[in-house]
């Protein structure tokens, strides 16, 4: 199976990971994606394989994106404002990727943590962008503020956020008015638990290389 065939097919997660293991360049993302399927990992796999398809094909391949069916936002619109939030983060993350192979093990581990944090922030903004495209307004501020209250670039910050989410889920699990919030909290908790596991694995790998 080629990347192009995967993109226009059923996009089986396991098959996609095998393609990225074969053609991808980032050892960090190979490790993350191999940890298992989550909504966060699936979105990232689609993004990575879409980029690879453009690099490997002789002609650009049109990736199946939801945005292609929506009208382009007017200049200065809310969508433009949301986009301006993730573009600088994405540029920073791309730059850090180019530096990974030039650093010793300990510094690579620290850089990998920052890359993971940036990618998490970018994906959260992309979700907000998708919400704006579907509803024409920003999602509930209460959810955004609760995420911003924790530093997700550190293991401690992630652990605190997970505890906060568990508390919110337990408190509102029987409240039908918070059904949409509960779905988002459960997904975010699963993604953060996966990110925390990955950060711990990277730290252990870096420690082994030093020894």
C-alpha positions as CSV (number, residue, x, y, z in Angstrom):
1,X,0.0,0.0,0.0
2,X,1.2,3.5,-0.8
3,X,0.7,6.6,1.3
4,X,-1.7,8.0,-1.4
5,X,-3.8,4.8,-1.3
6,X,-3.9,5.0,2.5
7,X,-5.1,8.7,2.3
8,X,-8.0,7.9,0.0
9,X,-8.9,4.6,1.6
10,X,-10.2,3.6,5.0
11,X,-7.1,5.0,6.7
12,X,-6.5,2.0,9.0
13,X,-4.4,3.2,11.9
14,X,-2.1,0.2,12.0
15,X,-1.4,0.3,8.3
16,X,-0.7,4.1,8.5
17,X,1.8,3.6,11.3
18,X,3.6,1.0,9.2
19,X,3.8,3.5,6.4
20,X,5.2,6.1,8.7
21,X,7.7,3.7,10.1
22,X,8.9,3.0,6.6
23,X,8.9,6.5,5.1
24,X,8.8,8.9,8.1
25,X,12.0,10.7,9.4
26,X,11.1,11.6,12.9
27,X,12.1,8.9,15.5
28,X,10.0,10.8,18.1
29,X,6.8,10.5,16.2
30,X,7.6,6.9,15.2
31,X,7.8,6.1,18.9
32,X,4.6,8.1,19.8
33,X,2.5,6.6,17.1
34,X,3.6,3.1,17.9
35,X,2.2,3.5,21.5
36,X,-1.3,2.9,20.2
37,X,-4.3,4.6,18.6
38,X,-5.9,7.7,20.2
39,X,-7.8,10.6,18.7
40,X,-4.6,12.7,19.1
41,X,-2.4,10.1,17.5
42,X,-4.8,9.5,14.6
43,X,-5.0,13.2,13.8
44,X,-1.2,13.5,13.9
45,X,-0.7,10.4,11.7
46,X,-3.0,11.8,9.1
47,X,-1.1,15.1,9.2
48,X,2.3,13.4,8.9
49,X,1.3,11.1,6.1
50,X,-0.3,14.0,4.2
51,X,3.0,15.9,4.4
52,X,5.0,12.8,3.3
53,X,2.7,12.2,0.3
54,X,3.6,15.7,-1.0
55,X,7.3,15.0,-0.5
56,X,7.3,11.5,-2.1
57,X,5.0,11.9,-5.0
58,X,6.1,13.4,-8.3
59,X,2.9,15.5,-8.3
60,X,1.2,17.1,-5.3
61,X,-1.5,14.8,-3.9
62,X,-4.7,16.4,-2.6
63,X,-5.1,15.3,1.0
64,X,-8.7,14.5,2.2
65,X,-9.3,17.5,4.5
66,X,-12.6,18.6,5.8
67,X,-11.7,22.2,5.2
68,X,-11.8,21.8,1.4
69,X,-15.6,21.7,1.4
70,X,-15.9,25.0,3.4
71,X,-15.7,28.5,2.0
72,X,-12.5,30.4,2.7
73,X,-12.9,32.8,5.6
74,X,-13.0,36.5,5.0
75,X,-9.8,38.5,5.9
76,X,-9.8,39.5,9.5
77,X,-12.5,36.9,10.4
78,X,-12.5,34.8,13.6
79,X,-10.9,31.9,11.7
80,X,-8.0,34.1,10.7
81,X,-7.6,35.0,14.4
82,X,-7.6,31.4,15.4
83,X,-5.1,30.5,12.7
84,X,-2.7,33.2,13.9
85,X,-2.5,31.4,17.2
86,X,-1.2,28.1,15.8
87,X,1.0,29.2,12.9
88,X,3.9,30.5,15.1
89,X,3.8,27.4,17.3
90,X,3.9,25.2,14.2
91,X,7.0,27.1,12.9
92,X,8.7,26.7,16.2
93,X,7.9,23.0,16.4
94,X,9.2,22.5,12.8
95,X,12.4,24.2,13.7
96,X,13.0,22.1,16.8
97,X,12.5,18.9,14.7
98,X,15.5,20.0,12.6
99,X,17.6,20.3,15.7
100,X,16.9,16.9,17.3
101,X,19.6,14.9,15.5
102,X,22.3,17.5,16.3
103,X,22.1,17.3,20.1
104,X,23.3,14.9,22.8
105,X,20.8,12.5,24.4
106,X,19.8,14.6,27.4
107,X,19.1,17.7,25.4
108,X,17.2,15.7,22.8
109,X,14.9,14.5,25.6
110,X,14.3,18.0,26.7
111,X,13.7,19.2,23.2
112,X,11.3,16.3,22.6
113,X,9.2,17.4,25.6
114,X,8.9,20.8,24.1
115,X,7.9,19.4,20.7
116,X,5.2,17.3,22.4
117,X,3.9,20.3,24.3
118,X,3.8,22.4,21.2
119,X,2.1,19.7,19.2
120,X,-0.5,19.3,21.9
121,X,-1.2,23.1,21.9
122,X,-1.4,23.1,18.1
123,X,-3.9,20.3,18.1
124,X,-6.0,22.0,20.7
125,X,-6.1,25.2,18.6
126,X,-7.0,23.1,15.5
127,X,-9.9,21.6,17.4
128,X,-11.0,25.2,18.3
129,X,-10.6,26.2,14.6
130,X,-12.8,23.2,13.6
131,X,-15.4,24.2,16.1
132,X,-15.5,27.8,14.7
133,X,-15.8,26.4,11.2
134,X,-18.8,24.3,12.3
135,X,-20.5,26.7,14.7
136,X,-19.3,30.2,13.7
137,X,-18.1,31.0,17.3
138,X,-15.5,29.9,19.8
139,X,-16.1,27.0,22.1
140,X,-17.1,27.5,25.8
141,X,-14.5,29.7,27.5
142,X,-14.7,27.6,30.7
143,X,-13.1,24.7,28.9
144,X,-10.4,26.8,27.3
145,X,-9.5,28.5,30.6
146,X,-9.2,25.3,32.5
147,X,-6.7,24.0,29.9
148,X,-4.7,27.2,30.1
149,X,-4.5,26.9,33.9
150,X,-1.9,24.1,33.6
151,X,1.6,24.0,32.1
152,X,1.3,21.0,29.7
153,X,5.0,21.2,28.8
154,X,5.9,19.5,32.1
155,X,5.0,16.1,33.6
156,X,3.8,17.7,36.8
157,X,1.5,20.1,34.8
158,X,0.1,17.2,32.8
159,X,-0.5,15.1,36.0
160,X,-2.3,18.1,37.6
161,X,-4.5,18.5,34.5
162,X,-5.4,14.8,34.4
163,X,-6.5,15.0,38.1
164,X,-8.5,18.1,37.3
165,X,-10.2,16.3,34.4
166,X,-10.9,13.2,36.5
167,X,-12.6,15.4,39.1
168,X,-14.7,17.2,36.5
169,X,-15.7,13.9,34.9
170,X,-16.8,12.4,38.2
171,X,-18.7,15.5,39.2
172,X,-20.7,16.0,36.0
173,X,-21.0,12.4,34.6
174,X,-24.7,12.3,35.5
175,X,-25.4,15.8,34.2
176,X,-27.1,15.7,30.8
177,X,-26.3,19.4,30.2
178,X,-22.6,18.7,30.3
179,X,-22.7,15.7,27.9
180,X,-20.6,17.6,25.2
181,X,-18.1,18.7,27.8
182,X,-17.8,15.2,29.3
183,X,-17.0,13.8,25.8
184,X,-14.2,16.4,25.4
185,X,-12.8,15.9,28.9
186,X,-12.7,12.1,28.4
187,X,-10.8,12.5,25.1
188,X,-8.4,15.1,26.5
189,X,-7.7,12.9,29.5
190,X,-6.9,9.9,27.3
191,X,-4.6,12.0,25.1
192,X,-2.8,13.5,28.1
193,X,-2.3,10.1,29.7
194,X,-0.8,8.9,26.4
195,X,1.4,12.0,26.2
196,X,2.6,11.5,29.8
197,X,3.5,7.9,29.0
198,X,5.4,9.0,26.0
199,X,7.3,11.7,27.9
200,X,8.3,9.1,30.5
201,X,9.5,6.7,27.8
202,X,11.6,9.4,26.1
203,X,13.2,10.3,29.5
204,X,14.0,6.7,30.2
205,X,15.5,6.2,26.7
206,X,17.6,9.3,27.1
207,X,18.9,8.1,30.5
208,X,19.8,4.7,29.0
209,X,21.8,6.4,26.2
210,X,23.7,8.5,28.7
211,X,24.7,5.4,30.7
